[in-house]
């Protein structure tokens, strides 16, 4: 997707020339007192369009569960929420650490972010960007997330209530949003291939996108797509 390329990890979160620099303040590491709290990472990528809708939903929700949930929000170009662990951008290593320590992951509909969440053992809760709200240039995230939702690869949430329901289920039992975390398993490779197929089918079905690359598969190793 726009701003979502990958070469072994999701460059949507990498710092590139002319792109915003990763924030120097990083989410704090889990402390002893946090052990009983569910750790949630929300990531909206680096697309230039704000995603205030998702950030605001999460900030409002967190106010009612602040004692139960440690929330890290990577908010990109959205309005910065009034949260202690809000950060505009995460570098690659910071994103890896945040994914590894999270119990639940909420993200936008970018392929690289979704696959990275799954690589870390998460069934991501996905809220796709809506172009009608100025959150992206077109509807590819909506179409893509719906296909993945139908395939059981993400927990799709297109409304505030759907997100709240998914978050409630995650707090009650975080294991409901867990998948195999082995990045070298045949299942993971199959997931990457399936995502690539879905993206290619969506691009082929839309003449408007036929000449615009918004998905680049992960780097190949020995000729095989990762």
KEPADREN-268174 format. One line per field, with one value per atom (N, C-alpha, C): x, y, z; residue number from 1; chain. Coordinates in Angstrom, 3 decimals, decimal comma. Layout:
REM residues N
X: [X  ...]
Y: [Y  ...]
Z: [Z  ...]
num: [NUM  ...]
chaine: [A  ...]
//
This chain:
REM residues 226
X: [0,820  0,000  0,870  0,261  1,018  1,785  3,113  3,928  4,149  3,660  3,773  4,609  5,926  6,779  7,504  8,093  8,753  9,942  10,974  12,152  12,657  11,917  12,258  11,543  11,014  10,266  9,508  8,506  7,645  8,267  8,844  9,423  8,417  7,125  6,157  6,546  7,352  7,747  9,212  9,887  11,285  11,427  12,592  12,871  13,576  13,004  13,594  13,883  14,778  15,076  13,813  13,633  12,466  11,243  11,342  10,228  10,406  9,358  9,498  10,476  11,253  12,205  11,476  11,950  11,352  11,554  10,553  10,631  11,753  12,422  13,481  12,898  11,706  11,072  10,406  10,732  10,166  9,280  8,318  7,465  8,310  7,949  8,697  8,536  9,534  9,475  8,532  8,020  7,098  7,797  7,170  7,720  7,018  7,558  7,001  5,524  5,135  3,744  2,815  3,397  2,586  2,246  2,812  2,677  1,217  0,345  -1,064  -1,861  -1,258  -1,969  -1,792  -2,839  -2,752  -2,019  -1,035  -0,258  -0,780  -1,209  -1,791  -0,973  -0,609  0,087  -0,874  -0,991  -1,770  -0,812  -0,867  0,050  -0,719  -0,528  -1,228  -0,284  0,992  1,927  2,382  2,933  3,499  2,826  1,699  0,996  0,721  0,794  0,675  -0,729  -1,705  -3,071  -3,274  -3,895  -4,160  -5,207  -5,110  -6,084  -6,630  -7,139  -7,635  -8,766  -9,570  -10,721  -10,272  -9,325  -8,858  -8,150  -7,286  -6,547  -7,512  -8,525  -9,494  -10,317  -10,725  -11,474  -10,669  -9,394  -8,552  -8,314  -8,062  -7,823  -9,056  -10,225  -11,467  -11,698  -11,482  -11,667  -10,707  -9,471  -8,458  -8,785  -9,509  -9,865  -10,663  -11,387  -12,197  -11,495  -10,301  -9,593  -8,132  -7,846  -6,462  -5,731  -6,444  -5,793  -5,580  -6,241  -6,148  -5,254  -5,027  -4,356  -3,222  -2,067  -0,967  -1,048  -1,303  -1,561  -0,427  0,179  1,148  0,500  0,476  -0,122  0,928  1,195  2,034  1,059  0,996  -0,096  0,244  1,498  1,836  1,483  0,771  0,401  -0,950  -1,485  -2,737  -2,452  -3,519  -3,355  -2,762  -1,787  -1,176  -2,174  -2,480  -3,423  -2,762  -3,573  -3,067  -2,859  -1,830  -1,503  -0,005  0,416  1,839  2,720  2,185  2,987  2,565  2,265  1,955  3,242  3,473  4,677  4,304  4,864  4,493  4,969  6,245  6,814  7,758  7,855  8,752  9,761  11,027  12,035  11,829  12,556  12,371  12,565  13,685  13,966  12,936  12,505  11,499  10,169  9,820  8,577  8,653  9,803  9,958  9,781  10,390  10,279  8,845  8,167  6,780  5,872  6,076  5,276  5,519  6,795  7,155  6,574  6,453  5,981  4,467  3,797  2,349  1,577  0,439  -0,508  -1,531  -1,853  -2,818  -2,262  -2,598  -2,175  -3,387  -3,537  -4,543  -3,783  -4,224  -3,498  -4,414  -3,873  -4,589  -4,495  -4,996  -5,057  -3,875  -2,682  -1,490  -0,967  -0,656  -0,201  1,027  2,047  3,281  3,046  2,238  1,948  1,191  0,216  -0,566  0,323  1,159  2,022  3,051  3,545  4,509  3,834  2,595  1,871  1,703  1,334  1,159  2,486  3,567  4,883  5,246  4,745  5,007  3,952  3,079  2,127  0,793  0,471  -0,785  -1,792  -3,032  -4,124  -4,512  -4,074  -4,275  -5,737  -6,102  -7,409  -7,241  -7,894  -7,619  -8,787  -8,474  -9,425  -8,875  -9,461  -8,912  -9,195  -8,292  -8,475  -9,592  -10,409  -11,559  -11,292  -11,206  -10,923  -12,024  -13,250  -14,356  -14,153  -13,324  -13,028  -11,670  -11,053  -9,752  -8,605  -8,795  -7,776  -6,805  -7,145  -6,269  -6,713  -5,930  -6,245  -7,331  -7,487  -8,501  -8,934  -9,747  -10,353  -9,601  -8,330  -7,645  -7,502  -7,345  -7,252  -8,569  -9,674  -10,981  -11,178  -10,906  -11,094  -10,150  -8,904  -7,904  -8,259  -8,622  -8,942  -10,179  -11,136  -12,327  -11,979  -11,089  -10,682  -9,941  -9,047  -8,314  -9,251  -10,220  -11,186  -11,984  -12,406  -13,173  -12,329  -11,002  -10,100  -9,653  -10,100  -9,739  -8,325  -7,704  -6,330  -6,224  -7,326  -7,376  -8,745  -8,831  -10,123  -10,534  -11,440  -11,817  -12,820  -12,542  -13,435  -13,613  -14,793  -15,051  -15,863  -16,307  -17,068  -16,484  -16,823  -16,363  -16,853  -18,111  -18,648  -17,939  -17,629  -16,898  -15,528  -14,874  -13,575  -13,725  -14,721  -14,931  -15,222  -15,994  -16,303  -15,042  -14,205  -12,961  -12,026  -11,935  -11,077  -11,586  -12,889  -13,463  -13,132  -13,241  -12,911  -11,426  -10,584  -9,152  -8,766  -9,420  -9,138  -9,580  -10,713  -11,229  -10,333  -9,790  -8,957  -8,023  -6,836  -5,911  -5,520  -5,610  -5,208  -6,107  -7,291  -8,176  -7,583  -6,621  -6,007  -4,534  -4,251  -2,891  -2,839  -1,725  -1,466  -0,048  0,361  1,718  2,711  3,727  4,708  5,976  6,015  7,223  7,340  8,282  8,367  8,843  9,434  9,955  9,068  7,896  7,019  6,372  5,950  5,264  3,956  3,341  2,098  2,308  3,424  3,714  3,979  4,740  5,014  3,728  2,858  1,576  0,754  0,817  0,078  0,583  1,912  2,484  2,041  2,078  1,648  0,177  -0,639  -2,075  -2,324  -1,613  -1,750  -1,344  -0,222  0,210  -0,832  -1,453  -2,508  -3,671  -4,100  -5,237  -4,938  -3,734  -3,357  -3,353  -2,739  -2,653  -4,033  -4,941  -6,303  -7,024  -6,826  -7,482  -6,940  -5,616  -5,011  -5,516  -5,549  -5,988  -7,443  -8,247  -9,682  -10,005  -9,039  -9,310  -8,401  -8,930  -8,095  -7,416  -8,050  -7,453  -6,136  -5,964  -4,772  -3,770  -4,107  -3,282  -1,858  -1,678  -0,342  0,227  -0,336  0,134  0,464  1,724  2,141  1,955  1,037  0,895  1,166  1,729  2,183  3,473  4,476  5,710  6,010  6,083  6,285  7,596  7,661  8,883  10,037  11,250  12,451  12,484  13,026  13,104  14,401  14,290  15,461  15,550  16,672  16,836  15,690  15,231  14,189  12,800  12,650  11,330  10,824  9,589  9,021  8,879  9,347  9,260  7,933]
Y: [-1,174  0,000  1,246  2,379  3,614  3,716  3,819  3,890  2,552  1,458  0,136  -0,765  -0,668  -1,590  -2,431  -3,546  -4,408  -5,105  -5,238  -5,995  -6,695  -7,709  -8,446  -7,893  -6,676  -6,037  -4,903  -4,336  -3,345  -1,975  -1,588  -0,273  0,830  0,510  1,556  2,271  1,630  2,234  2,627  2,445  2,818  4,288  4,827  6,219  6,260  6,935  7,045  8,508  8,808  10,206  10,977  12,112  12,934  12,501  11,369  10,883  11,386  11,396  11,832  10,933  11,511  10,743  10,070  8,900  8,203  9,034  9,039  9,818  9,288  10,207  9,777  9,161  9,584  8,983  7,694  6,618  5,324  4,835  3,958  3,423  2,743  2,959  2,354  0,838  0,149  -1,297  -1,693  -2,912  -3,391  -3,488  -2,943  -2,972  -4,052  -4,308  -5,348  -5,127  -3,887  -3,587  -3,749  -3,906  -4,034  -5,484  -6,426  -7,825  -8,234  -7,732  -8,127  -7,323  -6,287  -5,447  -5,993  -5,899  -6,268  -5,152  -5,514  -4,540  -4,497  -3,326  -3,161  -2,177  -2,588  -1,704  -1,339  -0,047  0,430  1,118  0,730  1,284  1,723  2,984  3,500  3,746  3,352  3,505  4,945  5,226  6,558  7,264  6,755  7,433  8,879  9,781  11,213  11,620  10,767  11,089  10,809  11,708  11,434  10,340  9,627  8,594  8,900  10,138  10,599  9,728  9,189  8,390  7,223  6,439  5,297  5,747  6,755  7,234  7,748  8,497  9,031  7,921  6,932  5,802  5,109  4,891  4,188  5,017  6,307  7,170  7,237  7,360  7,405  6,086  4,972  3,658  3,448  3,879  3,632  4,334  5,446  6,151  5,297  4,316  3,455  2,193  1,927  0,681  0,958  2,187  2,595  1,716  1,183  0,326  -1,099  -1,451  -2,809  -2,924  -1,805  -1,851  -0,844  -1,313  -0,426  -0,197  1,027  1,326  2,146  1,621  2,354  2,673  3,939  4,351  4,999  4,383  4,995  5,713  7,049  7,798  8,461  8,399  8,947  10,412  10,758  12,148  12,515  11,639  11,946  12,885  13,469  14,286  13,439  13,980  13,240  13,105  11,882  11,702  12,034  12,344  12,657  11,346  10,632  9,338  9,304  8,694  8,705  7,952  6,922  6,130  6,342  7,586  7,944  8,398  7,910  8,268  8,391  9,386  9,610  8,477  8,133  7,108  6,208  4,973  4,001  3,535  3,490  2,891  1,380  0,723  -0,717  -1,497  -1,263  -2,008  -1,700  -0,451  -0,073  -0,758  -0,848  -1,524  -3,004  -3,638  -5,056  -5,287  -4,423  -4,570  -4,377  -3,393  -3,125  -4,283  -4,846  -5,996  -7,194  -7,408  -8,572  -8,502  -7,295  -7,167  -6,992  -6,812  -6,580  -7,884  -7,779  -8,888  -8,808  -7,586  -7,341  -6,270  -6,369  -5,360  -4,864  -3,544  -2,885  -2,099  -2,183  -1,459  -1,070  -0,251  0,114  -1,053  -0,872  -1,981  -2,122  -1,730  -1,867  -3,297  -3,882  -5,274  -5,563  -4,696  -4,965  -4,948  -3,995  -3,935  -5,177  -5,594  -6,782  -8,019  -8,201  -9,375  -9,351  -8,183  -8,092  -8,466  -8,033  -8,413  -9,927  -10,535  -11,985  -12,707  -12,156  -12,766  -12,819  -11,853  -11,814  -12,570  -13,301  -14,140  -13,495  -12,403  -11,697  -11,891  -12,066  -11,902  -10,436  -9,585  -8,145  -7,731  -6,786  -6,144  -4,981  -5,060  -4,129  -3,181  -1,898  -0,848  -0,198  -0,476  0,074  1,572  2,257  3,680  3,862  4,876  5,142  6,398  6,271  7,453  8,509  8,090  9,047  9,995  9,596  10,431  11,123  11,024  11,652  10,901  9,589  8,801  8,106  8,122  7,543  8,047  7,711  8,212  7,392  6,133  5,276  4,203  3,262  2,282  0,958  0,935  -0,362  -0,995  -0,192  -0,786  -1,437  -0,798  -1,364  -2,705  -2,732  -3,962  -5,056  -4,692  -5,649  -6,229  -5,358  -5,823  -6,717  -6,411  -7,258  -8,651  -8,724  -10,035  -10,818  -10,160  -10,853  -11,246  -10,394  -10,722  -11,958  -12,037  -13,195  -14,459  -14,315  -15,459  -15,810  -15,038  -15,307  -14,898  -14,029  -13,622  -12,362  -11,643  -10,471  -10,437  -9,664  -9,368  -8,002  -7,981  -6,751  -5,942  -4,659  -3,751  -2,491  -2,308  -1,131  -0,070  -0,363  0,602  0,702  1,766  1,940  0,795  0,399  -0,668  -1,991  -2,270  -3,509  -3,500  -2,342  -2,238  -2,448  -1,814  -1,973  -3,423  -4,104  -5,513  -6,368  -6,101  -6,863  -6,601  -5,354  -5,022  -5,691  -5,717  -6,380  -7,870  -8,483  -9,904  -10,130  -9,204  -9,340  -9,197  -8,303  -8,145  -9,380  -9,934  -11,119  -12,329  -12,450  -13,603  -13,236  -12,690  -12,284  -13,422  -14,661  -15,787  -15,946  -15,335  -15,387  -14,646  -13,779  -12,978  -13,355  -14,648  -15,151  -16,155  -16,133  -17,114  -17,612  -18,584  -19,098  -17,976  -17,880  -16,797  -17,225  -18,418  -18,900  -18,272  -17,324  -16,618  -17,500  -18,661  -19,515  -20,721  -20,753  -21,900  -21,869  -23,041  -23,107  -22,336  -22,299  -21,545  -20,063  -19,543  -18,124  -17,823  -18,672  -18,448  -18,522  -19,444  -19,545  -18,291  -17,717  -16,488  -15,348  -15,254  -14,203  -14,380  -15,629  -15,875  -15,523  -15,852  -15,570  -14,068  -13,330  -11,874  -11,320  -11,820  -11,364  -11,626  -12,793  -13,125  -12,150  -11,883  -10,994  -9,601  -9,106  -7,778  -7,745  -8,750  -8,774  -8,858  -9,623  -9,729  -8,384  -7,677  -6,385  -5,363  -5,381  -4,453  -4,741  -6,025  -6,406  -6,054  -6,069  -5,815  -4,338  -3,472  -2,044  -1,333  -0,874  -0,164  1,055  1,703  2,901  2,595  1,354  1,019  0,211  -0,093  -1,016  -0,519  0,794  1,333  1,928  1,563  2,118  0,978  0,876  -0,208  0,194  -0,488  -0,207  -1,440  -2,468  -3,653  -4,127  -4,301  -4,905  -6,054  -7,275  -8,430  -8,355  -9,081  -9,111  -9,609  -9,268  -9,639  -11,144  -11,508  -12,936  -13,536  -14,743  -15,474  -16,744  -16,877  -18,027  -18,127  -16,957  -16,939  -17,136  -17,296  -17,535  -16,288  -15,928  -14,765  -15,031  -14,079  -14,227  -13,745]
Z: [0,000  0,000  0,000  -0,238  -0,228  1,064  0,968  2,156  2,814  2,208  2,811  1,929  1,981  1,270  2,284  1,821  2,784  2,164  2,968  2,563  3,792  4,202  5,408  6,608  6,536  7,611  6,985  7,669  7,037  6,942  5,777  5,636  5,789  5,904  6,183  7,444  8,291  9,550  9,551  8,406  8,344  8,005  8,300  7,974  6,637  5,665  4,339  4,061  3,109  2,793  2,476  3,130  2,882  3,670  4,389  5,188  6,608  7,430  8,813  9,559  10,424  11,212  12,370  12,750  13,884  15,136  15,990  17,215  18,092  18,807  19,697  20,956  21,364  22,533  22,097  22,790  22,429  23,559  23,253  24,310  25,373  26,617  27,700  27,681  28,221  28,317  29,448  29,346  30,366  31,711  32,760  34,100  34,916  36,103  36,959  37,225  37,468  37,770  36,585  35,361  34,159  33,819  34,571  34,196  34,041  34,931  34,895  33,880  33,305  32,345  30,943  30,159  28,751  28,018  27,225  26,466  25,033  24,598  23,271  22,455  21,247  20,306  19,189  18,910  17,769  16,805  15,532  14,535  13,294  12,891  11,713  10,529  10,667  9,562  9,368  8,183  7,906  6,748  6,289  5,202  5,604  4,622  4,920  5,370  5,110  5,514  6,999  7,732  9,152  9,316  10,419  10,749  12,143  12,281  13,582  14,113  13,230  13,650  14,540  14,072  14,853  16,129  16,013  17,184  18,249  17,834  18,790  19,434  18,637  19,195  20,289  20,026  20,987  22,241  22,065  23,223  24,111  23,495  24,268  25,008  24,309  24,917  26,071  25,899  26,922  28,233  28,150  29,376  30,347  29,842  30,699  31,151  30,591  30,938  31,273  31,701  31,893  32,893  33,898  34,893  34,394  33,285  32,756  31,535  30,852  29,546  29,474  29,032  28,672  27,177  26,747  25,338  24,730  23,667  22,862  21,527  21,143  19,876  18,994  17,849  16,817  15,889  16,017  15,402  14,077  13,637  12,336  12,202  11,121  10,857  11,473  12,293  12,993  14,165  14,720  15,915  17,024  17,740  18,838  19,983  20,400  21,508  22,842  23,830  25,169  25,920  25,506  26,101  26,385  27,489  27,835  26,858  26,204  25,279  23,834  23,477  22,092  21,422  20,201  19,462  17,995  17,317  15,921  15,021  15,119  14,242  15,026  14,585  15,196  14,158  14,546  13,688  13,644  12,759  12,569  13,870  14,558  15,788  16,870  16,923  17,914  17,636  16,351  15,993  16,351  16,067  16,392  17,888  18,699  20,151  20,614  20,026  20,425  20,030  18,840  18,410  19,326  19,684  20,483  21,888  22,441  23,819  23,924  22,796  22,816  22,993  23,667  23,752  22,620  22,207  21,139  20,218  18,933  17,961  17,189  17,150  16,324  15,259  14,013  12,966  11,816  10,928  9,714  8,740  7,513  6,583  5,663  6,091  5,267  5,273  4,115  4,054  4,898  4,843  5,573  7,080  7,562  8,989  9,431  8,638  8,966  9,007  7,994  7,957  9,080  9,425  10,519  11,844  12,032  13,246  13,311  12,198  12,172  12,397  11,873  12,065  13,538  14,301  15,740  16,544  15,866  16,581  16,884  16,195  16,450  15,315  15,669  14,712  14,830  13,895  14,086  13,988  14,825  14,765  13,795  12,645  11,554  11,308  11,326  10,954  9,681  8,525  7,273  7,137  6,478  6,208  5,177  5,377  4,508  3,684  2,360  1,538  1,619  1,889  1,997  3,176  4,129  5,303  5,179  4,004  3,800  4,450  4,696  5,384  4,427  3,127  2,111  0,743  -0,277  -1,619  -2,308  -1,921  -2,536  -1,542  -2,023  -1,124  -1,057  -1,432  -1,480  -0,099  0,953  2,291  2,691  2,351  2,690  1,979  0,663  -0,098  0,379  0,618  1,052  2,422  3,370  4,724  4,728  3,871  3,798  3,295  2,311  1,802  2,882  3,597  4,658  5,800  6,093  7,130  6,774  5,510  5,056  5,099  4,938  4,971  6,389  7,376  8,758  9,127  8,313  8,571  9,426  9,567  10,444  11,112  12,186  12,792  12,250  11,305  10,619  11,432  11,577  12,303  11,459  10,907  10,076  10,809  12,017  12,804  14,209  14,893  16,281  17,151  16,980  17,818  17,565  16,311  16,005  16,672  16,669  17,339  18,837  19,438  20,877  21,235  20,400  20,651  20,569  19,577  19,430  20,603  21,035  22,173  23,452  23,645  24,824  24,801  23,624  23,494  23,761  23,289  23,506  24,959  25,675  27,097  27,870  27,488  28,172  27,937  26,726  26,379  25,227  25,535  24,473  23,537  24,005  23,164  21,941  21,969  20,804  19,612  19,888  18,829  18,665  18,792  18,633  17,491  16,749  15,691  15,873  15,074  15,152  14,885  15,738  15,613  14,899  14,312  13,641  12,255  12,059  10,768  9,625  9,914  8,863  8,583  9,211  9,028  7,648  7,186  5,902  5,957  7,142  7,292  7,074  7,586  7,399  5,927  5,270  3,851  3,031  3,425  2,730  2,939  4,145  4,428  3,557  3,409  2,569  1,124  0,649  -0,723  -0,901  0,092  -0,006  -0,031  0,798  0,799  -0,558  -1,101  -2,417  -3,486  -3,440  -4,400  -4,289  -3,060  -2,847  -3,382  -3,087  -3,568  -5,093  -5,704  -7,159  -7,801  -7,193  -7,721  -7,633  -6,523  -6,361  -7,348  -7,548  -8,504  -9,912  -10,289  -11,631  -11,868  -10,812  -10,958  -11,070  -10,792  -10,805  -11,795  -12,932  -13,922  -13,336  -12,353  -11,770  -11,077  -10,581  -9,820  -10,622  -11,870  -12,635  -12,816  -12,818  -13,026  -11,752  -10,621  -9,358  -8,405  -8,014  -7,141  -5,691  -5,000  -3,573  -2,748  -3,366  -2,638  -3,282  -2,498  -2,967  -2,029  -2,544  -1,683  -0,934  0,160  0,952  0,100  0,522  -0,235  -0,451  -1,590  -1,904  -1,363  -0,885  -0,410  -1,244  -1,969  -2,868  -3,855  -4,326  -5,332  -4,793  -3,473  -2,908  -2,202  -2,428  -1,777  -0,291  0,513  1,973  2,488]
num: [1  1  1  2  2  2  3  3  3  4  4  4  5  5  5  6  6  6  7  7  7  8  8  8  9  9  9  10  10  10  11  11  11  12  12  12  13  13  13  14  14  14  15  15  15  16  16  16  17  17  17  18  18  18  19  19  19  20  20  20  21  21  21  22  22  22  23  23  23  24  24  24  25  25  25  26  26  26  27  27  27  28  28  28  29  29  29  30  30  30  31  31  31  32  32  32  33  33  33  34  34  34  35  35  35  36  36  36  37  37  37  38  38  38  39  39  39  40  40  40  41  41  41  42  42  42  43  43  43  44  44  44  45  45  45  46  46  46  47  47  47  48  48  48  49  49  49  50  50  50  51  51  51  52  52  52  53  53  53  54  54  54  55  55  55  56  56  56  57  57  57  58  58  58  59  59  59  60  60  60  61  61  61  62  62  62  63  63  63  64  64  64  65  65  65  66  66  66  67  67  67  68  68  68  69  69  69  70  70  70  71  71  71  72  72  72  73  73  73  74  74  74  75  75  75  76  76  76  77  77  77  78  78  78  79  79  79  80  80  80  81  81  81  82  82  82  83  83  83  84  84  84  85  85  85  86  86  86  87  87  87  88  88  88  89  89  89  90  90  90  91  91  91  92  92  92  93  93  93  94  94  94  95  95  95  96  96  96  97  97  97  98  98  98  99  99  99  100  100  100  101  101  101  102  102  102  103  103  103  104  104  104  105  105  105  106  106  106  107  107  107  108  108  108  109  109  109  110  110  110  111  111  111  112  112  112  113  113  113  114  114  114  115  115  115  116  116  116  117  117  117  118  118  118  119  119  119  120  120  120  121  121  121  122  122  122  123  123  123  124  124  124  125  125  125  126  126  126  127  127  127  128  128  128  129  129  129  130  130  130  131  131  131  132  132  132  133  133  133  134  134  134  135  135  135  136  136  136  137  137  137  138  138  138  139  139  139  140  140  140  141  141  141  142  142  142  143  143  143  144  144  144  145  145  145  146  146  146  147  147  147  148  148  148  149  149  149  150  150  150  151  151  151  152  152  152  153  153  153  154  154  154  155  155  155  156  156  156  157  157  157  158  158  158  159  159  159  160  160  160  161  161  161  162  162  162  163  163  163  164  164  164  165  165  165  166  166  166  167  167  167  168  168  168  169  169  169  170  170  170  171  171  171  172  172  172  173  173  173  174  174  174  175  175  175  176  176  176  177  177  177  178  178  178  179  179  179  180  180  180  181  181  181  182  182  182  183  183  183  184  184  184  185  185  185  186  186  186  187  187  187  188  188  188  189  189  189  190  190  190  191  191  191  192  192  192  193  193  193  194  194  194  195  195  195  196  196  196  197  197  197  198  198  198  199  199  199  200  200  200  201  201  201  202  202  202  203  203  203  204  204  204  205  205  205  206  206  206  207  207  207  208  208  208  209  209  209  210  210  210  211  211  211  212  212  212  213  213  213  214  214  214  215  215  215  216  216  216  217  217  217  218  218  218  219  219  219  220  220  220  221  221  221  222  222  222  223  223  223  224  224  224  225  225  225  226  226  226]
chaine: [A  A  A  A  A  A  A  A  A  A  A  A  A  A  A  A  A  A  A  A  A  A  A  A  A  A  A  A  A  A  A  A  A  A  A  A  A  A  A  A  A  A  A  A  A  A  A  A  A  A  A  A  A  A  A  A  A  A  A  A  A  A  A  A  A  A  A  A  A  A  A  A  A  A  A  A  A  A  A  A  A  A  A  A  A  A  A  A  A  A  A  A  A  A  A  A  A  A  A  A  A  A  A  A  A  A  A  A  A  A  A  A  A  A  A  A  A  A  A  A  A  A  A  A  A  A  A  A  A  A  A  A  A  A  A  A  A  A  A  A  A  A  A  A  A  A  A  A  A  A  A  A  A  A  A  A  A  A  A  A  A  A  A  A  A  A  A  A  A  A  A  A  A  A  A  A  A  A  A  A  A  A  A  A  A  A  A  A  A  A  A  A  A  A  A  A  A  A  A  A  A  A  A  A  A  A  A  A  A  A  A  A  A  A  A  A  A  A  A  A  A  A  A  A  A  A  A  A  A  A  A  A  A  A  A  A  A  A  A  A  A  A  A  A  A  A  A  A  A  A  A  A  A  A  A  A  A  A  A  A  A  A  A  A  A  A  A  A  A  A  A  A  A  A  A  A  A  A  A  A  A  A  A  A  A  A  A  A  A  A  A  A  A  A  A  A  A  A  A  A  A  A  A  A  A  A  A  A  A  A  A  A  A  A  A  A  A  A  A  A  A  A  A  A  A  A  A  A  A  A  A  A  A  A  A  A  A  A  A  A  A  A  A  A  A  A  A  A  A  A  A  A  A  A  A  A  A  A  A  A  A  A  A  A  A  A  A  A  A  A  A  A  A  A  A  A  A  A  A  A  A  A  A  A  A  A  A  A  A  A  A  A  A  A  A  A  A  A  A  A  A  A  A  A  A  A  A  A  A  A  A  A  A  A  A  A  A  A  A  A  A  A  A  A  A  A  A  A  A  A  A  A  A  A  A  A  A  A  A  A  A  A  A  A  A  A  A  A  A  A  A  A  A  A  A  A  A  A  A  A  A  A  A  A  A  A  A  A  A  A  A  A  A  A  A  A  A  A  A  A  A  A  A  A  A  A  A  A  A  A  A  A  A  A  A  A  A  A  A  A  A  A  A  A  A  A  A  A  A  A  A  A  A  A  A  A  A  A  A  A  A  A  A  A  A  A  A  A  A  A  A  A  A  A  A  A  A  A  A  A  A  A  A  A  A  A  A  A  A  A  A  A  A  A  A  A  A  A  A  A  A  A  A  A  A  A  A  A  A  A  A  A  A  A  A  A  A  A  A  A  A  A  A  A  A  A  A  A  A  A  A  A  A  A  A  A  A  A  A  A  A  A  A  A  A  A  A  A  A  A  A  A  A  A  A  A  A  A  A  A  A  A  A  A  A  A  A  A  A  A  A  A  A  A  A  A  A  A  A  A  A  A  A  A  A  A  A  A  A  A  A  A  A  A  A  A  A  A  A  A  A  A  A  A  A  A  A  A  A  A  A  A  A  A  A  A  A  A]
//
